[in-house]
């Protein structure tokens, strides 16, 4: 059976899709693009904005047109929030609680209809081995934070953490499969707790008990980062990249959003990171056009971001999500104002990205190479540990290699470099 997978949204969704694809490969399914004629098409949807909803519906319609006889399955947060929206687009709608049962559902269908083809698992494993660079590992799920704009507590309400022993085994397995980097992800990674083991303990154990060459964490909250936690970054296998979602640089707007920190707390955390690791990248999320956000409050947010020295800013306009407190708040910002604020903040994001990257020009950094940008081009793309996108030309294959690279020139939001290692490894 040929299965096509599509993922929209956060790293947690990506991790869950990766786990699903690995399971399907192991039991003999062939993973394909929906353009290649799939028997089953699965969309792991997102619902954090109305745009995410629209993209999810578009993919399901597209999968149906390209694969009219396929079984179309919708799962993920949109399926959890509003399954009736997807009933006409998918043959099966599976919510987040039932998502882990998808392999069994698909396997039952396959065995009932045509059985598993011989050699399928080996072919998929060979294909996967050629593309393995970094892997996302889910360590936690669920959120009960009362942020006024966020639908996530409605679609992932149950907070739980996976056993530390299971996570460590997962990391070891990824290493044995050839992965060089692992990203620990979840809805609230910093809330991880397995008995007396918190996130700091988990990271320390992964570094001590596995041979992973790079370990990266997804989004954290300022209150989840202490000096004791930052001390773990003395081990250079921990990537010096921190994603701290700010959402607004206005104190008033932050309070209305019901965020769990003040601007002072956020700034103190960012300063601690920079003091201990001057080369660390701090990236963030910024929302524009939150209800009642005035021009003055937007300017405060813009000014904070301007002075913060972010390595990158993910900008998005406020999107009303039915069921959230913000959806019914008065003084909703007009679309025209949101678009203008979005444009200005995106321009600032580009400026911030360039300034961060340019301070490393002339330096030598290690890069984990992902893939060739085009067949036969000899140009490879990869990431430094502090999340700078790098490109370089090489006569030798670089995919899934870590090499030293001299960073030479900023170009198109990235840096062109020269590979220095004669023998990548």
RODO-2510 file (C-alpha; in nm, 4 decimals, decimal comma):
residues 425
     n   res          X          Y          Z
     1     x     0,0000     0,0000     0,0000
     2     x     0,1183     0,3487    -0,0891
     3     x     0,0710     0,6166     0,1800
     4     x     0,1093     0,9937     0,1389
     5     x     0,1573     1,2110     0,4485
     6     x     0,1136     1,5858     0,4843
     7     x     0,2006     1,7888     0,7932
     8     x     0,0978     2,1423     0,8725
     9     x     0,1899     2,3402     1,1813
    10     x     0,4224     2,3008     1,4761
    11     x     0,7230     2,0801     1,5419
    12     x     0,5061     1,8563     1,7583
    13     x     0,2886     1,7785     1,4568
    14     x     0,6041     1,7125     1,2564
    15     x     0,7335     1,4770     1,5251
    16     x     0,4063     1,2842     1,5313
    17     x     0,4066     1,2514     1,1519
    18     x     0,7680     1,1344     1,1603
    19     x     0,6789     0,8665     1,4155
    20     x     0,3831     0,7581     1,2027
    21     x     0,5917     0,7379     0,8860
    22     x     0,8616     0,5350     1,0649
    23     x     0,6023     0,2879     1,1912
    24     x     0,4406     0,2507     0,8489
    25     x     0,7806     0,1959     0,6858
    26     x     0,8736    -0,0727     0,9356
    27     x     0,5606    -0,2751     0,8647
    28     x     0,6002    -0,2562     0,4878
    29     x     0,4097     0,0439     0,3544
    30     x     0,5548     0,2550     0,0772
    31     x     0,5699     0,6272     0,1547
    32     x     0,5004     0,8393    -0,1522
    33     x     0,4030     1,1885    -0,2590
    34     x     0,0305     1,2387    -0,3286
    35     x     0,1395     1,3167    -0,6853
    36     x     0,2686     0,9599    -0,7214
    37     x    -0,0665     0,7868    -0,6776
    38     x    -0,1368     0,7026    -0,3144
    39     x    -0,3770     0,4445    -0,1725
    40     x    -0,4029     0,6382     0,1551
    41     x    -0,3585     1,0144     0,2058
    42     x    -0,3207     1,1452     0,5624
    43     x    -0,3276     1,5135     0,6567
    44     x    -0,1953     1,5996     1,0040
    45     x    -0,3733     1,9334     1,0327
    46     x    -0,3213     2,2554     1,2272
    47     x    -0,5841     2,5011     1,3494
    48     x    -0,3824     2,7737     1,5225
    49     x    -0,5003     3,0316     1,2631
    50     x    -0,7724     3,0529     0,9988
    51     x    -0,4954     3,0324     0,7384
    52     x    -0,3874     2,6956     0,8801
    53     x    -0,7485     2,5765     0,8539
    54     x    -0,7647     2,6888     0,4928
    55     x    -0,4357     2,5182     0,4008
    56     x    -0,5563     2,1946     0,5608
    57     x    -0,8811     2,1991     0,3624
    58     x    -0,6937     2,2836     0,0419
    59     x    -0,4589     1,9863     0,0797
    60     x    -0,7454     1,7466     0,1445
    61     x    -0,9270     1,8658    -0,1703
    62     x    -0,6047     1,8400    -0,3704
    63     x    -0,5361     1,4888    -0,2426
    64     x    -0,8888     1,3859    -0,3428
    65     x    -0,8506     1,5240    -0,6960
    66     x    -0,5148     1,3579    -0,7507
    67     x    -0,6108     1,0287    -0,5847
    68     x    -0,9865     0,9814    -0,6422
    69     x    -0,9845     0,6178    -0,5244
    70     x    -0,7653     0,6724    -0,2178
    71     x    -0,8717     0,6676     0,1442
    72     x    -0,8442     1,0284     0,2659
    73     x    -0,7774     1,0721     0,6400
    74     x    -0,7746     1,3977     0,8370
    75     x    -0,6192     1,4074     1,1825
    76     x    -0,4524     1,6642     1,4078
    77     x    -0,5748     1,9788     1,5778
    78     x    -0,8249     2,0937     1,3137
    79     x    -0,9820     1,7466     1,3212
    80     x    -0,9956     1,7740     1,7017
    81     x    -1,1514     2,1222     1,7064
    82     x    -1,4039     2,0999     1,4257
    83     x    -1,4406     1,7530     1,2773
    84     x    -1,7655     1,8461     1,1018
    85     x    -1,5720     2,0956     0,8837
    86     x    -1,3731     1,8041     0,7425
    87     x    -1,6426     1,5369     0,7131
    88     x    -1,7095     1,6216     0,3481
    89     x    -1,3379     1,6391     0,2614
    90     x    -1,2116     1,3211     0,4278
    91     x    -1,3331     0,9610     0,4479
    92     x    -1,2101     0,9349     0,8056
    93     x    -1,1571     1,2093     1,0661
    94     x    -0,9339     1,1094     1,3570
    95     x    -0,8848     1,3384     1,6578
    96     x    -0,5607     1,3842     1,8510
    97     x    -0,6506     1,1268     2,1153
    98     x    -0,6983     0,8607     1,8458
    99     x    -0,4045     0,9674     1,6287
   100     x    -0,1695     0,7095     1,7788
   101     x    -0,4056     0,4374     1,6565
   102     x    -0,3668     0,5362     1,2912
   103     x    -0,0977     0,2748     1,2100
   104     x    -0,3276    -0,0042     1,3309
   105     x    -0,6219     0,1377     1,1339
   106     x    -0,4219     0,1612     0,8114
   107     x    -0,2556    -0,1748     0,8646
   108     x    -0,5945    -0,3391     0,9139
   109     x    -0,7178    -0,1843     0,5892
   110     x    -0,4086    -0,2993     0,4054
   111     x    -0,4253    -0,6542     0,5300
   112     x    -0,7935    -0,6723     0,4553
   113     x    -0,7686    -0,5398     0,1015
   114     x    -0,4410    -0,6516    -0,0444
   115     x    -0,1855    -0,7538     0,2176
   116     x     0,1637    -0,6142     0,2506
   117     x     0,4022    -0,6265    -0,0417
   118     x     0,7279    -0,8144     0,0085
   119     x     1,0388    -0,6011     0,0366
   120     x     0,8446    -0,2809     0,0983
   121     x     0,9954    -0,2186     0,4400
   122     x     1,3503    -0,2649     0,3135
   123     x     1,2916    -0,0226     0,0268
   124     x     1,1500     0,2420     0,2622
   125     x     1,4376     0,1964     0,5067
   126     x     1,6887     0,2451     0,2243
   127     x     1,5075     0,5602     0,1137
   128     x     1,4958     0,6930     0,4684
   129     x     1,8648     0,6256     0,5294
   130     x     1,9538     0,8504     0,2364
   131     x     1,7641     1,1473     0,3804
   132     x     1,8251     1,1175     0,7562
   133     x     1,9786     1,4302     0,9014
   134     x     1,7751     1,5454     1,2018
   135     x     1,4828     1,3905     1,3801
   136     x     1,2023     1,5350     1,5909
   137     x     1,1241     1,3456     1,9104
   138     x     0,8053     1,4138     2,1040
   139     x     0,8692     1,4340     2,4789
   140     x     0,5519     1,6071     2,6004
   141     x     0,2000     1,6940     2,4884
   142     x    -0,0870     1,9133     2,6036
   143     x    -0,1298     2,2632     2,7416
   144     x    -0,3599     2,4196     2,9998
   145     x    -0,2163     2,7717     2,9915
   146     x    -0,4889     3,0393     2,9720
   147     x    -0,3484     3,2483     2,6828
   148     x    -0,6434     3,4481     2,5528
   149     x    -0,5815     3,3920     2,1811
   150     x    -0,4754     3,0271     2,1748
   151     x    -0,6927     2,7334     2,0701
   152     x    -0,4312     2,4712     2,1655
   153     x    -0,5739     2,4049     2,5171
   154     x    -0,9006     2,3121     2,3455
   155     x    -0,7441     2,0655     2,1013
   156     x    -0,4596     1,9326     2,3196
   157     x    -0,6013     1,9745     2,6722
   158     x    -0,4364     1,6825     2,8502
   159     x    -0,0819     1,7573     2,9686
   160     x     0,1471     1,4563     2,9915
   161     x     0,5140     1,3693     2,9488
   162     x     0,6675     1,0581     2,7991
   163     x     0,8928     0,8403     3,0186
   164     x     1,2547     0,9564     3,0215
   165     x     1,3741     0,6010     2,9548
   166     x     1,1608     0,5825     2,6401
   167     x     1,2940     0,9156     2,5133
   168     x     1,6533     0,8102     2,5721
   169     x     1,5884     0,4840     2,3874
   170     x     1,4343     0,6841     2,1013
   171     x     1,7449     0,9022     2,0797
   172     x     1,9705     0,5959     2,0773
   173     x     1,7609     0,4450     1,7991
   174     x     1,7876     0,7646     1,5934
   175     x     2,1654     0,7563     1,6365
   176     x     2,1765     0,3933     1,5213
   177     x     1,9746     0,4900     1,2121
   178     x     2,2267     0,7579     1,1187
   179     x     2,0668     1,0776     1,2467
   180     x     2,3170     1,3425     1,3551
   181     x     2,0735     1,5791     1,5293
   182     x     1,7641     1,5379     1,7437
   183     x     1,5089     1,8069     1,8327
   184     x     1,3083     1,7589     2,1520
   185     x     0,9580     1,8906     2,0982
   186     x     0,6154     1,9126     2,2594
   187     x     0,3319     2,1546     2,3222
   188     x     0,5130     2,2918     2,6307
   189     x     0,8598     2,1376     2,6324
   190     x     0,9592     2,3264     2,9457
   191     x     0,6740     2,1626     3,1385
   192     x     0,8327     1,8181     3,0925
   193     x     0,8255     1,6046     3,4056
   194     x     0,8594     1,2307     3,4556
   195     x     0,8331     1,1779     3,8295
   196     x     1,1242     1,3750     3,9739
   197     x     1,2879     1,4180     3,6306
   198     x     1,2394     1,7619     3,4752
   199     x     1,3616     1,8934     3,1400
   200     x     1,7040     1,9812     3,2757
   201     x     1,7495     1,6286     3,4110
   202     x     1,6279     1,4790     3,0834
   203     x     1,8709     1,6822     2,8733
   204     x     2,1589     1,5958     3,1074
   205     x     2,0781     1,2251     3,0813
   206     x     2,0516     1,2348     2,7000
   207     x     2,3941     1,3991     2,6785
   208     x     2,5426     1,1474     2,9231
   209     x     2,3778     0,8295     2,7945
   210     x     2,3645     0,8726     2,4157
   211     x     2,6058     0,9526     2,1348
   212     x     2,3850     1,2084     1,9615
   213     x     2,6071     1,4727     1,8014
   214     x     2,3587     1,7585     1,8184
   215     x     2,0665     1,8153     2,0532
   216     x     1,8223     2,1008     1,9983
   217     x     1,5189     2,2147     2,1993
   218     x     1,2021     2,3633     2,0550
   219     x     1,0155     2,6589     2,2068
   220     x     1,0676     2,7484     2,5733
   221     x     0,9168     3,0041     2,8127
   222     x     1,1388     3,2582     2,9959
   223     x     1,0397     3,1140     3,3353
   224     x     1,1641     2,7705     3,2263
   225     x     1,5237     2,8875     3,1789
   226     x     1,7542     2,9166     3,4795
   227     x     2,1288     2,9697     3,5133
   228     x     2,1582     2,6067     3,6236
   229     x     1,9773     2,4982     3,3084
   230     x     2,1947     2,7191     3,0861
   231     x     2,5055     2,5607     3,2400
   232     x     2,4249     2,2450     3,0410
   233     x     2,5192     2,4337     2,7235
   234     x     2,8846     2,3992     2,8224
   235     x     2,8439     2,0742     2,6302
   236     x     2,8669     2,1982     2,2728
   237     x     2,6446     1,9173     2,1490
   238     x     2,3561     2,1297     2,2803
   239     x     2,2721     2,3686     1,9974
   240     x     2,2954     2,7348     2,0936
   241     x     1,9534     2,8276     1,9666
   242     x     1,6657     2,9347     2,1923
   243     x     1,3158     2,9976     2,0619
   244     x     1,1429     3,2206     2,3162
   245     x     0,7949     3,3180     2,2016
   246     x     0,7413     3,6847     2,2952
   247     x     0,4065     3,7498     2,1170
   248     x     0,4134     4,1223     2,2008
   249     x     0,6637     4,3815     2,3145
   250     x     0,3894     4,5821     2,4839
   251     x     0,3390     4,5177     2,8544
   252     x    -0,0297     4,6061     2,8291
   253     x    -0,0923     4,3706     2,5397
   254     x     0,0993     4,0896     2,7117
   255     x    -0,1302     4,1173     3,0147
   256     x    -0,4403     4,1159     2,7949
   257     x    -0,3033     3,8102     2,6156
   258     x    -0,2663     3,6439     2,9582
   259     x     0,0945     3,5509     2,8973
   260     x     0,2819     3,4135     3,1975
   261     x     0,5731     3,6604     3,1970
   262     x     0,6465     4,0313     3,1909
   263     x     0,8743     4,2154     2,9497
   264     x     1,1244     4,2528     3,2326
   265     x     1,1305     3,8763     3,2926
   266     x     1,1681     3,8111     2,9209
   267     x     1,4532     4,0618     2,8903
   268     x     1,6307     3,9202     3,1965
   269     x     1,6201     3,5688     3,0480
   270     x     1,7457     3,6884     2,7091
   271     x     2,0293     3,8810     2,8780
   272     x     2,1304     3,5713     3,0780
   273     x     2,1508     3,3645     2,7595
   274     x     2,3605     3,6251     2,5783
   275     x     2,5892     3,6721     2,8762
   276     x     2,6663     3,3007     2,8983
   277     x     2,6622     3,2382     2,5208
   278     x     2,7317     3,5492     2,3099
   279     x     2,6980     3,3453     1,9904
   280     x     2,3541     3,2049     2,0810
   281     x     2,0584     3,2695     1,8511
   282     x     1,7366     3,3854     2,0157
   283     x     1,4363     3,3605     1,7839
   284     x     1,0795     3,4545     1,8649
   285     x     0,7134     3,4762     1,7616
   286     x     0,5363     3,8119     1,7347
   287     x     0,1625     3,8606     1,6919
   288     x     0,0340     4,1859     1,5443
   289     x    -0,3207     4,3198     1,5598
   290     x    -0,4281     4,1582     1,8860
   291     x    -0,7702     4,2988     1,9910
   292     x    -0,7475     4,6607     2,1113
   293     x    -0,3745     4,6819     2,0246
   294     x    -0,3310     5,0553     1,9684
   295     x    -0,0840     5,2208     1,7338
   296     x     0,1208     5,3189     2,0381
   297     x     0,1262     4,9640     2,1726
   298     x     0,2331     4,8296     1,8344
   299     x     0,5175     5,0846     1,8294
   300     x     0,6215     4,9639     2,1751
   301     x     0,6294     4,6069     2,0446
   302     x     0,8232     4,7122     1,7363
   303     x     1,0760     4,9044     1,9456
   304     x     1,1299     4,6130     2,1857
   305     x     1,1975     4,3765     1,8951
   306     x     1,4234     4,6330     1,7302
   307     x     1,6445     4,6515     2,0381
   308     x     1,6322     4,2826     2,1305
   309     x     1,8707     4,1640     1,8590
   310     x     1,6649     3,8619     1,7623
   311     x     1,8196     3,6160     1,5174
   312     x     1,4804     3,5762     1,3533
   313     x     1,1211     3,6840     1,4127
   314     x     0,8225     3,4735     1,3089
   315     x     0,5498     3,7305     1,2464
   316     x     0,1801     3,6560     1,2151
   317     x    -0,1416     3,8604     1,2402
   318     x    -0,3986     3,7833     1,5085
   319     x    -0,6541     3,5268     1,3912
   320     x    -0,9880     3,4875     1,5708
   321     x    -1,0317     3,1312     1,6947
   322     x    -1,3855     3,0409     1,8044
   323     x    -1,3832     2,9299     2,1664
   324     x    -1,0964     3,1546     2,2764
   325     x    -1,1366     3,4608     2,4991
   326     x    -0,9810     3,6895     2,2371
   327     x    -1,2369     3,5939     1,9717
   328     x    -1,5096     3,7882     2,1491
   329     x    -1,3004     4,0773     2,2778
   330     x    -1,4140     4,4277     2,1755
   331     x    -1,2126     4,6624     1,9540
   332     x    -1,0945     4,4035     1,7017
   333     x    -0,8167     4,5560     1,4893
   334     x    -0,9108     4,6227     1,1274
   335     x    -0,7535     4,4037     0,8603
   336     x    -0,5849     4,6994     0,6909
   337     x    -0,4071     4,7975     1,0121
   338     x    -0,3047     4,4355     1,0781
   339     x    -0,1606     4,4048     0,7273
   340     x     0,0450     4,7229     0,7654
   341     x     0,1781     4,6173     1,1053
   342     x     0,2545     4,2718     0,9682
   343     x     0,4483     4,4264     0,6778
   344     x     0,6575     4,6475     0,9051
   345     x     0,7369     4,3672     1,1470
   346     x     0,8364     4,1365     0,8602
   347     x     1,0772     4,4010     0,7345
   348     x     1,2248     4,4253     1,0835
   349     x     1,2573     4,0463     1,0891
   350     x     1,4690     4,0567     0,7735
   351     x     1,6871     4,3343     0,9133
   352     x     1,7329     4,1480     1,2413
   353     x     1,8212     3,8264     1,0597
   354     x     2,0860     4,0003     0,8527
   355     x     2,2422     4,1774     1,1505
   356     x     2,2642     3,8538     1,3455
   357     x     2,4225     3,6616     1,0597
   358     x     2,6706     3,9309     0,9585
   359     x     2,8394     3,9328     1,2991
   360     x     2,9705     3,5830     1,2194
   361     x     3,1187     3,6635     0,8772
   362     x     3,4813     3,5531     0,8637
   363     x     3,4323     3,3022     1,1451
   364     x     3,4526     2,9240     1,1183
   365     x     3,1519     2,7268     1,2382
   366     x     3,0318     2,3691     1,2100
   367     x     2,7444     2,2987     0,9722
   368     x     2,5207     1,9936     0,9529
   369     x     2,4513     1,9590     0,5805
   370     x     2,1034     1,8539     0,4783
   371     x     2,0866     1,8046     0,1039
   372     x     2,1914     1,9231    -0,2386
   373     x     1,9814     2,2220    -0,3471
   374     x     1,9306     2,0666    -0,6907
   375     x     2,0349     1,7377    -0,8541
   376     x     2,3936     1,7693    -0,9716
   377     x     2,4321     2,1308    -0,8573
   378     x     2,7069     2,0553    -0,6069
   379     x     2,5569     2,3242    -0,3799
   380     x     2,4528     2,2056    -0,0347
   381     x     2,2353     2,3620     0,2335
   382     x     2,2670     2,3137     0,6068
   383     x     2,2414     2,4728     0,9503
   384     x     2,4960     2,5884     1,2032
   385     x     2,4333     2,4979     1,5661
   386     x     2,3019     2,8522     1,6245
   387     x     2,0525     2,8211     1,3417
   388     x     2,2198     3,0097     1,0578
   389     x     2,1273     2,8741     0,7157
   390     x     2,4502     2,8121     0,5233
   391     x     2,5240     2,7190     0,1621
   392     x     2,8444     2,5926     0,0071
   393     x     2,9738     2,4210    -0,3048
   394     x     3,1404     2,0828    -0,2770
   395     x     3,2645     1,8221    -0,5223
   396     x     3,2106     1,5586    -0,2551
   397     x     2,8676     1,4590    -0,1221
   398     x     2,7913     1,6471     0,1992
   399     x     2,4423     1,5283     0,2927
   400     x     2,4266     1,4335     0,6626
   401     x     2,7873     1,5366     0,7210
   402     x     2,9092     1,7848     0,9806
   403     x     3,1978     1,9982     0,8555
   404     x     3,3801     2,3161     0,9483
   405     x     3,2801     2,6062     0,7270
   406     x     3,4185     2,9565     0,6939
   407     x     3,1277     3,1982     0,6635
   408     x     3,2040     3,4435     0,3848
   409     x     2,9048     3,6383     0,2523
   410     x     2,5470     3,7147     0,3481
   411     x     2,3026     3,6396     0,0687
   412     x     1,9230     3,6045     0,0591
   413     x     1,8712     3,5606     0,4381
   414     x     2,1532     3,3047     0,4544
   415     x     2,5335     3,2864     0,4439
   416     x     2,7566     3,1504     0,1698
   417     x     3,0542     2,9631     0,3086
   418     x     3,3585     2,7552     0,2210
   419     x     3,3965     2,3998     0,3472
   420     x     3,7300     2,3618     0,5256
   421     x     3,7300     1,9943     0,6222
   422     x     3,9075     1,7719     0,3762
   423     x     3,7426     1,4660     0,5231
   424     x     3,3845     1,5416     0,6339
   425     x     3,2685     1,3602     0,9413
***
